[in-house]
Amino acid sequence: MSVSNPLRHKVIAIYKELLYLGREYPLGFSYFHPRLHKAFMANSGLRDDAEIQRCLERAEFVKKEIEAL
């Protein structure tokens, strides 16, 4: 896999955190989970570390927004 180990672990960690937070999503987990999976799969082909980092920052923002709900 081309993704460096630290970034790979960060991506997996934020995915798991969002998945956990999605259990209490107002529209329900069955609404949240497919959309989360689709968003991560859409970016699964990224190989540029800077682009992956940008996506991680966006995921952190989404995490904060979900926590604020």
C-alpha positions in Angstrom: 0.0 0.0 0.0 1.4 3.4 -1.0 -0.1 5.3 2.0 2.5 5.8 4.7 1.8 4.0 7.9 1.2 7.1 10.1 -1.4 8.5 7.7 -3.0 5.1 7.3 -3.4 4.7 11.0 -4.8 8.3 11.3 -7.4 7.5 8.5 -8.5 4.3 10.2 -8.7 6.0 13.6 -10.8 8.9 12.4 -13.1 6.5 10.5 -13.6 4.5 13.7 -14.3 7.7 15.7 -16.8 8.9 13.2 -18.5 5.5 13.1 -18.8 5.5 16.9 -20.2 9.1 16.9 -22.7 8.0 14.2 -24.5 5.8 16.6 -26.1 8.9 18.1 -26.7 10.8 14.8 -30.1 12.4 14.7 -31.2 10.7 11.5 -30.0 7.3 12.8 -27.1 5.0 12.3 -28.6 3.4 9.2 -28.6 6.8 7.5 -25.1 7.8 8.7 -23.1 4.6 8.1 -23.5 4.2 4.3 -22.7 7.9 3.8 -19.6 7.7 5.9 -18.4 4.6 4.1 -19.1 6.2 0.7 -17.2 9.4 1.7 -14.1 7.4 2.7 -14.3 5.1 -0.3 -14.5 8.1 -2.7 -11.1 9.1 -1.4 -9.5 5.7 -1.1 -7.5 6.2 -4.2 -5.6 9.2 -2.9 -1.8 8.8 -2.8 -0.6 12.3 -2.2 0.2 12.8 1.5 -0.8 16.5 1.4 -4.2 15.6 -0.1 -4.7 12.8 2.5 -3.9 15.3 5.3 -6.4 17.8 3.8 -9.1 15.1 3.9 -8.1 14.2 7.5 -8.6 17.9 8.5 -12.0 17.9 6.9 -12.9 14.7 8.8 -11.8 16.3 12.0 -14.1 19.2 11.2 -17.0 16.8 10.6 -16.3 15.1 13.8 -16.5 18.4 15.8 -19.8 19.2 14.0 -21.3 15.8 14.9 -20.1 16.2 18.6 -21.9 19.7 18.6 -25.2 18.1 17.7 
